[in-house]
Amino acid sequence: MLYAFGSNGSGQLGLGHCDDVSVPSKVFLAAPETTAKPSKIAAGGNHTLLLLSTGDMYACGLNTDGRYGTVANQHQHTIFQKIEIQYSPTQIISKFRLCAATWESSTFVDEDGRVFTSGTGHKGQLGQGPSVSSCGTPTLIHGFPPLGTQIVDLVASMGHTVAVLSDGSVYGWGTGRKGQLGQPSRDCWIPRKVESIPFHAMRAACGKDFTYIVGDAGEGQHLIFGSDKWQVVSAAPREVHGWRDISASWSNIYVLLDSGILLAWGRNDHGQIPSEGLASVTKLAAGSEHVLVFNGAIGTCLAYGWGEHGNCGDLKGNQDAPVSGSPVLVEPEVLQMGAGCATSWIIT
């Protein structure tokens, strides 16, 4: 079961309407009944991408610029629609491996490893070159990834996208003036390799003005590129041995350890950082200014941070979740969670 709650002014929750909701509500797919589970949720400013375990891709929300293609020739969908790419007159791509979303664009990686982008990107978010700021349909990024490599992780934030490759290298495109794509600090209109990473990269997470990269969990190596606002860089621990998962909000970094302990640092003016030493965490997802965790010991999903649009549950008129966390769903098991721009998803 897929539940969604939070900001929904463009139908980006996939609930069949455009009203914000503060109670986890069942999501609808415009497809025959399927038992496939979502494997990834990627949220832009007002649109959402949903990748199933079968490789099928769905999207909903605002689509005026074709940020998820020409689906039924409509500019907005309140129910998730299946995504297919007309690659050639005789070939339609319908299976995907990865996806990511900036504020107004989407990136898709198909089952053969090809990379497509669509939507709007005035600072290189499409990765199609300096003359391309809009793509009304998913368009191939030629020559990427480099021959002999595959993308193993794909993430994005408001203005930049980062890909971790099978050889341990990292590439990024989009907004880069804060150094979030490495040096030189400038916007990147095509995928550019992030230099000076002294280890084999395994995963990445993107904040608004930074990029977080981790290596092998046993080694504990990690690195942050970009702005140190809210001490995102300077407050980081020296190492993160035994990491299980990572995530980033616009201004925070979260690291879930194998022990179930959650490490977090960065902005905390809305209670975005859970109580120190929070344990028994098994799942994690960070949105714009909030974070969801699943506490396996008590079988409860908790939300922390800014929740004005209902993305932290029903806060009884408050804008911020309580410091102890807002219980949003009680379930014996949660398979996965997702979070975006004041949006939240839970998969059971």
C-alpha positions in Angstrom: 0.0 0.0 0.0 1.3 3.5 -0.9 0.2 6.4 1.3 0.8 10.1 0.7 0.2 13.4 2.6 1.3 17.0 2.5 1.3 19.7 -0.1 -0.9 18.9 -3.0 -1.8 22.1 -4.9 -0.9 20.6 -8.3 -2.1 17.1 -7.6 1.5 15.9 -6.9 0.4 13.4 -4.2 -1.6 11.3 -6.7 -4.8 11.3 -4.6 -7.2 12.3 -7.4 -7.6 15.9 -6.1 -5.6 19.1 -5.4 -6.1 19.6 -1.7 -3.4 19.4 1.0 -3.9 16.5 3.3 -2.5 15.8 6.8 -3.6 12.2 7.1 -1.8 9.4 5.1 -4.1 8.7 2.2 -4.1 5.9 -0.4 -2.5 6.8 -3.7 -4.0 5.9 -7.0 -2.4 4.6 -10.2 -4.0 5.0 -13.6 -3.2 1.3 -14.4 -4.7 -2.2 -13.9 -4.3 -3.6 -10.4 -0.7 -4.4 -9.8 1.1 -6.1 -6.9 4.4 -4.4 -7.8 5.9 -2.4 -5.0 7.3 1.2 -5.5 11.1 1.1 -5.4 11.8 4.8 -5.6 9.9 8.1 -5.2 11.4 11.3 -6.6 9.7 14.6 -5.9 10.1 17.9 -7.7 8.6 21.2 -6.8 5.1 20.3 -8.0 5.5 16.9 -9.6 6.3 13.4 -8.5 8.0 10.3 -10.1 7.2 6.8 -8.9 9.3 3.9 -10.0 7.9 0.4 -9.4 9.9 -2.8 -8.8 8.9 -4.0 -12.3 10.6 -1.0 -13.9 7.4 0.7 -14.7 7.5 4.5 -14.2 4.5 6.7 -13.2 4.2 10.5 -12.7 1.7 13.0 -11.5 1.4 16.7 -10.7 2.2 19.7 -12.8 3.3 19.0 -16.3 2.9 22.3 -18.2 6.5 22.1 -19.5 6.5 18.4 -20.2 8.6 17.6 -17.1 7.4 14.0 -17.3 6.6 13.9 -21.0 3.5 14.4 -23.1 1.1 12.2 -21.0 -2.4 12.3 -22.5 -1.4 15.9 -23.7 -2.5 17.3 -20.3 -0.7 19.9 -18.2 -1.6 18.4 -14.9 -2.5 14.9 -13.5 -3.9 14.2 -10.0 -3.5 10.4 -10.5 -0.2 8.7 -11.3 0.1 8.2 -15.1 2.3 5.6 -16.8 5.4 7.1 -18.4 6.8 5.9 -21.8 9.4 7.4 -24.0 9.2 7.5 -27.8 12.9 6.9 -28.4 12.5 6.4 -32.1 9.7 5.9 -34.6 9.9 2.2 -33.9 11.0 2.0 -30.3 9.1 2.9 -27.1 10.9 2.8 -23.8 8.7 1.5 -21.0 11.1 0.1 -18.4 13.4 2.1 -16.2 16.0 1.6 -13.5 16.4 5.0 -11.8 14.8 8.5 -11.6 15.4 11.9 -10.0 13.6 15.3 -10.0 14.7 18.9 -9.6 12.2 21.7 -9.0 11.0 21.7 -12.7 12.8 18.8 -14.4 13.1 15.0 -14.4 15.8 12.6 -15.1 15.1 9.0 -16.2 17.6 6.1 -16.6 16.1 3.3 -18.7 16.9 -0.4 -18.3 19.7 -0.2 -20.8 21.4 2.6 -18.8 20.5 5.5 -21.2 19.8 8.9 -19.5 16.9 11.1 -20.5 15.8 14.5 -19.1 12.7 16.7 -19.6 11.1 19.8 -18.2 12.7 23.2 -17.5 16.3 24.1 -16.5 17.6 27.6 -16.8 20.9 26.7 -15.1 21.8 23.4 -16.7 19.3 21.1 -14.9 18.6 19.3 -18.2 22.2 18.4 -18.9 21.6 18.9 -22.6 24.1 21.7 -23.2 24.2 25.6 -22.8 21.6 26.2 -25.4 18.9 23.9 -23.9 16.8 25.2 -21.1 13.6 23.3 -21.9 12.6 19.8 -23.2 9.0 19.1 -23.7 9.6 15.4 -24.0 12.3 13.2 -22.4 15.5 13.7 -24.4 18.6 11.6 -24.4 21.8 12.9 -22.9 24.3 11.8 -25.5 27.6 10.2 -24.4 26.6 9.7 -20.8 27.4 7.8 -18.8 30.9 7.1 -20.1 31.5 3.9 -22.0 31.9 0.9 -19.7 30.1 2.4 -16.7 26.6 2.4 -15.4 24.7 4.7 -13.0 24.3 3.0 -9.7 22.7 5.9 -7.8 20.8 9.0 -9.0 19.7 11.9 -6.8 18.7 15.5 -7.1 17.6 18.6 -5.1 16.1 21.9 -6.2 18.6 22.8 -8.9 21.2 20.0 -9.4 21.4 16.3 -10.2 24.2 13.9 -9.2 25.0 10.4 -10.6 27.2 7.9 -8.9 28.8 5.5 -11.4 29.8 1.9 -11.2 33.5 2.8 -11.2 33.1 4.9 -8.1 33.2 8.3 -9.9 30.6 11.0 -9.5 29.1 13.3 -12.1 26.7 16.2 -11.7 24.9 18.9 -13.7 22.7 21.9 -12.9 23.2 24.7 -10.4 26.8 24.7 -9.1 27.7 28.2 -8.0 28.0 27.2 -4.3 30.5 24.4 -5.2 27.9 21.6 -4.9 29.2 20.1 -8.1 32.9 20.6 -7.2 35.3 23.0 -8.8 35.2 25.3 -10.6 32.1 26.6 -8.8 29.8 27.3 -11.7 26.6 26.0 -13.3 27.1 22.8 -15.3 25.1 22.5 -18.5 26.3 18.9 -19.3 27.3 16.1 -16.9 30.7 17.0 -15.3 32.9 14.8 -13.2 33.2 15.8 -9.6 37.0 15.7 -9.0 39.0 15.2 -5.7 36.9 12.4 -4.2 39.6 10.3 -2.5 37.5 7.1 -2.3 35.2 4.9 -4.3 31.8 6.6 -4.1 28.8 4.3 -3.3 25.9 6.7 -2.7 25.0 10.4 -2.8 22.4 12.8 -1.4 21.6 16.4 -2.6 20.7 19.4 -0.5 19.7 22.7 -1.9 23.3 24.0 -2.0 25.4 20.9 -1.3 26.1 17.4 -2.3 26.9 14.6 0.2 28.9 11.5 -0.9 29.7 8.3 1.0 32.1 5.5 0.3 32.2 1.9 1.6 30.3 1.6 4.9 33.1 -0.3 6.4 35.6 2.4 5.7 33.3 5.2 6.9 34.6 7.8 4.4 32.3 10.7 3.4 32.6 14.1 1.8 30.5 17.2 1.4 30.8 19.6 -1.5 29.1 23.1 -1.4 27.9 25.7 1.0 28.5 25.4 4.8 25.3 27.3 5.6 23.7 25.8 8.8 27.1 24.1 9.4 26.3 21.3 7.0 30.0 20.9 6.2 31.7 22.0 9.4 29.4 20.1 11.8 29.8 16.7 10.0 31.3 13.8 12.0 34.8 12.7 10.9 33.6 9.3 9.7 30.3 7.4 9.3 31.2 3.8 9.8 28.4 1.3 9.3 26.0 3.5 7.4 22.9 1.8 6.1 21.2 4.7 4.4 21.6 8.4 3.8 19.3 11.3 2.9 19.3 15.1 2.7 16.8 17.9 3.1 17.5 21.3 1.7 19.7 22.2 4.7 20.3 18.9 6.6 22.1 15.6 6.2 20.8 12.4 7.8 22.8 9.1 8.1 21.1 5.9 9.3 23.6 3.5 10.9 23.4 -0.3 10.9 22.9 0.0 14.7 19.6 1.8 14.1 21.0 5.1 15.4 20.2 8.2 13.3 22.9 10.8 12.8 21.8 14.3 11.7 23.2 17.7 11.4 22.5 21.1 9.8 19.5 23.4 10.2 17.3 22.9 13.2 15.1 26.0 13.6 12.0 24.0 12.9 13.0 20.9 14.8 14.4 19.2 11.7 17.0 17.3 13.8 15.5 14.5 15.9 16.5 14.0 19.5 20.1 13.0 19.8 20.6 9.2 20.0 17.3 8.3 18.3 17.6 4.5 18.0 15.7 1.6 16.5 15.3 3.4 13.2 15.0 1.1 10.1 13.8 3.5 7.4 14.5 7.1 6.5 13.4 9.8 4.0 14.2 13.6 4.1 12.1 16.2 2.3 12.6 19.9 1.8 12.5 20.9 5.5 11.3 17.7 7.2 12.3 14.1 7.8 10.4 10.8 8.2 11.8 7.9 10.2 10.3 4.5 11.0 10.9 3.3 14.5 10.8 -0.5 14.2 10.8 -1.0 18.0 7.4 0.7 18.4 6.1 0.2 14.8 5.5 3.9 14.2 6.4 6.4 11.5 7.5 9.7 13.0 7.9 13.1 11.3 10.2 15.9 12.4 10.5 19.5 11.1 8.4 22.0 9.2 4.9 20.6 8.4 2.7 23.5 7.5 1.1 21.7 4.6 0.3 18.5 6.5 3.6 16.7 5.5 4.3 16.0 9.2 0.7 14.8 9.9 -2.0 16.7 11.8 -0.1 19.2 13.9 -3.3 20.8 15.4 -2.6 24.2 13.9 1.1 24.2 14.5 3.7 24.6 11.7 6.4 22.5 13.3 6.3 18.9 14.5 6.9 18.3 18.2 10.5 17.7 19.3 9.6 14.1 20.1 8.3 13.6 16.6 4.8 13.5 15.1 3.4 10.0 14.8 1.9 9.8 11.4 1.2 6.1 10.9 1.3 3.0 13.1 2.3 -0.1 11.1 4.1 -3.3 12.1 6.3 -2.9 9.1 7.2 -0.2 6.6 8.9 -1.2 3.3 10.0 2.3 2.3 9.4 6.0 2.6 9.7 9.0 0.5 9.7 12.8 1.0 9.8 15.9 -1.2 8.8 19.6 -1.1 6.5 19.5 1.9 5.3 16.0 0.6 5.5 12.6 2.3 5.0 9.0 1.2 4.9 5.7 3.2 5.0 2.3 1.6 3.6 -0.7 3.6 
